[in-house]
């Protein structure tokens, strides 16, 4: 039986550093992304171990600068899931005075979704736009949330500084991201079906590190 060799790291940061070293070694220069874009995509790969992202990640030209500036100015961030919210550690954002909120379980959202017979994800966007006016939206799960957000942008009721649009799945996920990328909205997104709350949160973490 082949003996398995494990690397012995004592601190979490050592594991992260080694992970990034491996990613860098497996994506040689010249890379599809450079500078700040590479810092973001590399963390997305670190979160998923998915090198196909090199061909799928898309950036609006204003997205990174807008995101960094928003964080430095104490942005309000709204996520579509509690998982995405938990994936953004407070320690990364507290130095800037940012706050992260998820409204999916808010009583107003639940009532609105029931009364209007819409998804809670869609209702949460409506409440966020009307009452919070977030600087940054993070959508990692619900296509209905992203579609609703684009509708609000089209109508002028929402003017986000950044949309991290990465819903995952087989029904309307790819289409909702294509809709986002068809607009002049500062976005960071992924073509196709891939996405998820964890990878969407990783984008905010990468931006926070760049901002710091």
N, C-alpha and C positions, 0 to 999 in steps of 0.2 A: 504493500500500500504506500502510495506517494505521501511523503511528509509535507504538510502544509506549513509554509513559513509566514509568520505574521510580523508586521512591523510594530515596533514597541514605542508608542508615543504616550507621554504622561499628561499632556495638556491638550485641551480641545483646539487651541490656536495652532498647535503643531500639526494636528491632523488637517486643519484647513489650509495651512501653508503648503503642506505636502500635496494636497489635492490640487491646489492651483498650480503647483510646479508640474504635476503630471499633465494637467490640461494644457499648459503652455508647451510642454514637450510634444504633445500629440497634435497640436495645431501649430506647425512651424510658420515662421515668417517667410514670405508675406502672408498675413492673415486676411480673411474677408472683412474683418473689422479692426480698427486701430483706435488708439487713444481711449477716450472716455467710452466710446461704443464697445470696445473690447472689454473694458472693465465690467460693463453691464452684462454683456453676452457671456463672458467667462463665469460670472456668478450664476447666471441662469443655467449654464451647463453644469456647474458645481452642484446646483440644487437638484438636477434631474439626471445627470450622467448621460445626457442626450446630445451627441455631437451633430445630429441632424439640424439642430437649431441654427447652426452656422449658415444654412441655406434658407431659413424660414423667418428669422427675426427681421423686423422692419422698423425704421425710425423716421418719424417726421423731422424735418430739418431743425425745428425749434424745440423739440421735445426735451433734450438733455439740459440745455441751458435754462429752459423754463422750469424744469423739475428741480434743478439745483437752486435756482433763485427762489422758487416757492418754498422749499424746505428752509432755506436760510432766513426767510421772512416769517417763519412760524406757520406753515401751511396747515389747513384743515384737510384731512384726507378721509374719504369715505370708501369703505370696501363693501363688496357685495356679499361676503361671507365672514363669519367669525373666524374661520380658519385663516383667511388672508390677514385679518386684523392681528391674530396671534402670531403670525409669521413675521411681523414687523416689530422687533423688540423696542420697548419704550426707551431703553438706554441709547438707542441710535438717534432718536428724535427729540428727546427731552432737552438736550443742549440748545436746540433751536426754538424751543417752545411750540413744537408741532403737536397736534393731537390726531388720533386715528379713531374713527367711529364706524360702527356697523349697525344699520337700522333694521336688519332683517327680522329681528324679534321685538321691535318696538311696537307697542300697543296701537299706535296710530297707523302704522304700516299694516298690521294684521287686520285692523278694522277696514282700512281703505281697500285692501285686496279683496276682502269678503264682499263689501258693498258694491265694488265695481267689477267683481268677478275677473280679476286679473291676478297675475303671479305676485307673490310678495316681493320678489326681486324688482319687478317693475314698479310696484307701489313704493318701494324704498327709494328708488331714484326720484320719483315724484316728490316725496317728502323732503329728500335731501336738497333738491333744486329749489323748492319753495321756501324752506326754513333754514337751511344751513349754508347753501351756496358754497360748496367745497371748492378748494383750489385744485385738488387732485382726486380723480376717481380711479379706483383699482377694481377691475372686474376680472375675476379669475375663474368664475364658474357659470354664471347665468347669461346666456345670449340675450334673453329678454331684457335684462338690465342694460346691456350695451346698446341694443336697438333703441330702447326708450331714451337713453342718454343722448344718442345721436339725434333723435327727434327733438329733444329739448334744445340742442345746439342749433339745429336747423331753424327752430322757431325764435331763437334769440333769447330764450329763457335761461340758458346755461352757457357760461363762457369759461370753461375749465382751462387752467394753465397747462394741464397734462392729463391725458387719459392713458392708463395702462390697461389695455384691452386684450385679455387673454382667456376668454371662456373656452372650456374644453368640451369635447364631445362630438356626437354624430348628428344632432338635430340643431341646425341653425348656428352652430359654433363658428364654422368657417365663414358662413354667410354674414354673420354679425360683424366679424372682424374685417371682412372685405368692405362692408358698408362704412365702418369707421375709417378705413384707409382711403376710401374714396372722397373723404371730406378734408378740408383744410383745417383739421383739428390737430393740435400737438399730441401725437400718440407714440407709444411704443407698443408694438403688437407682434403677433406670430401668424404667418399664413397657415391656413389649413385647420385641422382638427385639434392640434396639440395646444396645451395651455394648462391652466389649473391655478388654484389659489396659492400654492407654494411658490410657483415660478413667478406669479404676478407680484407677490410680496418680495421676492428676491430682487426685483427691479428697484423697488423703493429702498431696500437695504443698500444696494449698490450706489444709488444716487445719494443717500445719506453719507456714505463713506466718502464719496467724491466731494460732497459739500463740506465735509469736515477737514 
